[in-house]
Each structure stands twice: as structure tokens, then as C-alpha cells.
Amino acid sequence: MTLIDALLTASKPELLDKDGDRTLRGLLYDYFAFGRSLEAARETFASFVGLSPTQYLILIAIKNSTAEEPMGVNQVAERLYLSGAFVTNEINKLVSDGLIEKTPHPGDGRRVQLALTQHGVRRLIRLAALQRPVNDALFGMLTREDFKVLSQLLSRLASNADSALKLAEHVQATLKFQENQRASAANLPESRKKRRARPRNGR
């Protein structure tokens, strides 16, 4: 393996070109920059209506639910890629603040449906006046076809992200174990190294 190959940050041919992983790195730099802008916009939106960024996202998710596909706690957690326990805690705060309400699920008495209260609707109407021009500026250079492709690609990437992070934890643990094994072997006293190298039946 050459030094250039050893420094590559991906190995799938689809992610590499004649410049190695330079295009991939450029994509990630641009993605991180855009992600920071989205985070800043989300914080601005949330603070404008007196919410935390997560509470803001929960309200928006519930607003986009339908009678055919009502939102419960699990559905909100899945849509936002957050843990159910964390979402439950934030939802309870929103219920206490009178922004959303819980009603029994018509088909399953163990579940609840979430809906905006009139107070919650008024909060989002006020927020939308800020969201519209900002979102138009963030995505306005895309054609309709660009927008559809981007939406599909991000959905696929997001759905695979948890698996990639679990893989990262596994590979990290494996590499650290291997490094520790090599370090231990390198630090063995010379006499022990010779004993380990000697055949068991040798004389």
C-alpha cells in the first residue's frame, strides 16, 4: 500500500476519483458549512418564539402530521432521529406550556396522539413570517428537480447514519485494541521476546 492509499479517507470506488478523496473531502467541507448555517437558523427560529431548538423541531413535526398519519411520541422521535426518552421530556414541557395537547389514540388505548393547541398554532404563525424568507434564501438557488433529488439523497443518508456511527464505535475499539497489542509487544523485555520466539520443544 502506498502512502497516498494509506491516507485515503474512503475506499469505495464511488467515493473516489483521479484525485483520490479530494472531491469527497470538498463535499464534506461544504456540507459542514451548510450544516452550521442550518443550526444557526434553527437556533434563531427557536429563540424568536421562546423555544429550545429541539422544542421548535417537535412543534414543526407535529404541525406536519395528518389525520391519516397522526404523530405520537415514537413517531416524533423517529422523524427527528432522537431518543424516545428525550422527546418525551421535551413534549411534556410543551404540554405544560400549553403549546401541544395529548389525546387518546382511537385504535390503541396505550398510545396518545399529539396536536397543536391554538396557542401553539399562533406561535408557529408568528414564526413562519421569519422562516419563509430565510428558507427561500437557503434553498432558493435550487431548481425543483434539484430540490427533489436533494430531499431523496438526504433521506437516504440520514437513515443510514446510525449504522455508520455504530460501525465507527466498533472499528475504533478494534483499532485501539490492535494498537495496544502492538505497544505491549514492543515494550516486552528483550529476554521475554527471545523466550516467546523459542520453539517449545527446542533444545
GUZAPA-498014 format. One record per residue (C-alpha): z, x, y. Coordinates in nm, 2 decimals. Example, Ala and Ser with C-alpha at 12.3 -4.5 7.8 and 13.67 -1.06 7.14 Angstrom:
# residues 2
NODE      c3      c1      c2
NODE    0.78    1.23   -0.45
NODE    0.71    1.37   -0.11
# end
This chain:
# residues 203
NODE      c3      c1      c2
NODE    0.00    0.00    0.00
NODE   -0.10    0.14    0.34
NODE    0.13    0.13    0.64
NODE   -0.08   -0.14    0.80
NODE   -0.04   -0.36    0.49
NODE    0.33   -0.29    0.48
NODE    0.37   -0.41    0.84
NODE    0.18   -0.74    0.79
NODE    0.40   -1.05    0.85
NODE    0.20   -1.27    0.62
NODE   -0.01   -1.23    0.31
NODE   -0.21   -1.55    0.27
NODE   -0.58   -1.48    0.35
NODE   -0.60   -1.80    0.55
NODE   -0.35   -1.64    0.80
NODE   -0.52   -1.31    0.83
NODE   -0.84   -1.18    0.98
NODE   -1.01   -0.85    1.06
NODE   -0.72   -0.77    1.30
NODE   -0.46   -0.83    1.03
NODE   -0.19   -1.07    1.15
NODE   -0.26   -1.04    1.52
NODE   -0.40   -1.39    1.55
NODE   -0.10   -1.53    1.37
NODE    0.14   -1.35    1.60
NODE   -0.05   -1.48    1.90
NODE   -0.03   -1.83    1.77
NODE    0.34   -1.80    1.72
NODE    0.40   -1.65    2.07
NODE    0.21   -1.94    2.22
NODE    0.40   -2.19    2.00
NODE    0.74   -2.04    2.10
NODE    0.64   -2.05    2.47
NODE    0.53   -2.42    2.44
NODE    0.84   -2.50    2.24
NODE    1.06   -2.36    2.52
NODE    0.88   -2.59    2.76
NODE    0.93   -2.89    2.54
NODE    1.30   -2.80    2.50
NODE    1.33   -2.77    2.88
NODE    1.15   -3.10    2.93
NODE    1.37   -3.27    2.67
NODE    1.69   -3.15    2.85
NODE    1.55   -3.27    3.18
NODE    1.47   -3.61    3.04
NODE    1.82   -3.64    2.87
NODE    2.02   -3.53    3.18
NODE    1.82   -3.77    3.40
NODE    1.97   -4.06    3.22
NODE    2.31   -3.91    3.14
NODE    2.25   -3.83    2.77
NODE    2.26   -3.53    2.54
NODE    1.92   -3.41    2.42
NODE    1.99   -3.55    2.07
NODE    2.10   -3.89    2.20
NODE    1.78   -3.91    2.40
NODE    1.58   -3.84    2.09
NODE    1.77   -4.11    1.90
NODE    1.71   -4.37    2.16
NODE    1.34   -4.29    2.17
NODE    1.32   -4.30    1.79
NODE    1.49   -4.64    1.78
NODE    1.27   -4.77    2.06
NODE    0.96   -4.69    1.85
NODE    1.09   -4.88    1.54
NODE    0.93   -5.21    1.44
NODE    1.04   -5.53    1.28
NODE    0.84   -5.43    0.97
NODE    1.00   -5.08    0.97
NODE    1.34   -5.11    1.13
NODE    1.54   -4.80    1.19
NODE    1.87   -4.73    1.02
NODE    2.08   -4.41    1.03
NODE    1.90   -4.25    0.75
NODE    1.56   -4.33    0.89
NODE    1.65   -4.18    1.23
NODE    1.79   -3.87    1.06
NODE    1.47   -3.83    0.86
NODE    1.25   -3.88    1.16
NODE    1.43   -3.63    1.37
NODE    1.49   -3.38    1.08
NODE    1.86   -3.39    1.14
NODE    2.16   -3.43    0.91
NODE    2.28   -3.79    0.85
NODE    2.64   -3.70    0.94
NODE    2.54   -3.56    1.27
NODE    2.31   -3.85    1.36
NODE    2.59   -4.10    1.26
NODE    2.83   -3.93    1.50
NODE    2.58   -3.95    1.79
NODE    2.48   -4.31    1.71
NODE    2.85   -4.41    1.72
NODE    2.87   -4.27    2.07
NODE    2.56   -4.46    2.18
NODE    2.71   -4.78    2.03
NODE    3.03   -4.72    2.22
NODE    2.83   -4.67    2.54
NODE    2.65   -5.00    2.49
NODE    2.31   -4.85    2.45
NODE    2.23   -4.95    2.09
NODE    2.37   -5.21    1.85
NODE    2.41   -5.23    1.48
NODE    2.31   -5.54    1.28
NODE    2.32   -5.60    0.91
NODE    2.00   -5.52    0.72
NODE    1.86   -5.86    0.59
NODE    1.77   -5.72    0.25
NODE    2.06   -5.48    0.19
NODE    2.42   -5.56    0.30
NODE    2.52   -5.20    0.27
NODE    2.28   -5.09    0.54
NODE    2.25   -5.15    0.91
NODE    1.96   -5.18    1.15
NODE    1.97   -5.02    1.49
NODE    1.83   -5.17    1.80
NODE    1.84   -5.11    2.17
NODE    2.06   -5.32    2.39
NODE    1.94   -5.45    2.72
NODE    2.14   -5.17    2.88
NODE    1.95   -4.92    2.65
NODE    1.61   -5.07    2.74
NODE    1.69   -5.04    3.11
NODE    1.79   -4.68    3.06
NODE    1.46   -4.60    2.89
NODE    1.25   -4.79    3.15
NODE    1.41   -4.56    3.42
NODE    1.34   -4.26    3.21
NODE    0.97   -4.35    3.14
NODE    0.89   -4.31    3.51
NODE    0.98   -3.94    3.47
NODE    0.83   -3.89    3.12
NODE    0.48   -4.02    3.20
NODE    0.37   -3.75    3.45
NODE    0.54   -3.47    3.26
NODE    0.39   -3.56    2.92
NODE    0.05   -3.61    3.09
NODE    0.08   -3.26    3.23
NODE    0.20   -3.11    2.90
NODE   -0.08   -3.26    2.68
NODE   -0.35   -3.36    2.94
NODE   -0.59   -3.08    2.86
NODE   -0.64   -3.21    2.50
NODE   -0.92   -3.44    2.40
NODE   -0.84   -3.75    2.19
NODE   -0.97   -3.56    1.89
NODE   -0.76   -3.25    1.97
NODE   -0.46   -3.47    2.00
NODE   -0.51   -3.64    1.67
NODE   -0.56   -3.30    1.49
NODE   -0.26   -3.15    1.66
NODE   -0.04   -3.45    1.56
NODE   -0.15   -3.42    1.20
NODE   -0.10   -3.05    1.18
NODE    0.24   -3.06    1.34
NODE    0.35   -3.33    1.10
NODE    0.24   -3.12    0.80
NODE    0.41   -2.81    0.94
NODE    0.74   -3.00    1.02
NODE    0.75   -3.15    0.67
NODE    0.72   -2.80    0.51
NODE    0.97   -2.62    0.74
NODE    1.28   -2.69    0.55
NODE    1.13   -2.55    0.23
NODE    1.03   -2.23    0.42
NODE    1.38   -2.19    0.56
NODE    1.53   -2.22    0.21
NODE    1.29   -1.96    0.09
NODE    1.39   -1.74    0.38
NODE    1.75   -1.76    0.27
NODE    1.66   -1.68   -0.10
NODE    1.43   -1.39   -0.01
NODE    1.68   -1.25    0.24
NODE    1.96   -1.25   -0.03
NODE    1.73   -1.09   -0.28
NODE    1.62   -0.81   -0.04
NODE    1.97   -0.74    0.06
NODE    2.08   -0.71   -0.30
NODE    1.80   -0.47   -0.38
NODE    1.88   -0.26   -0.07
NODE    2.25   -0.24   -0.17
NODE    2.15   -0.14   -0.52
NODE    1.93    0.14   -0.39
NODE    2.20    0.25   -0.14
NODE    2.46    0.26   -0.42
NODE    2.23    0.46   -0.64
NODE    2.16    0.71   -0.36
NODE    2.53    0.76   -0.29
NODE    2.63    0.84   -0.66
NODE    2.77    1.19   -0.70
NODE    2.52    1.44   -0.85
NODE    2.72    1.48   -1.17
NODE    2.72    1.10   -1.23
NODE    2.35    1.09   -1.17
NODE    2.30    1.35   -1.44
NODE    2.52    1.17   -1.68
NODE    2.33    0.85   -1.62
NODE    2.00    1.02   -1.67
NODE    2.11    1.19   -2.00
NODE    1.99    1.01   -2.32
NODE    2.28    0.85   -2.51
NODE    2.21    1.03   -2.83
NODE    2.11    1.36   -2.68
NODE    2.29    1.69   -2.77
# end
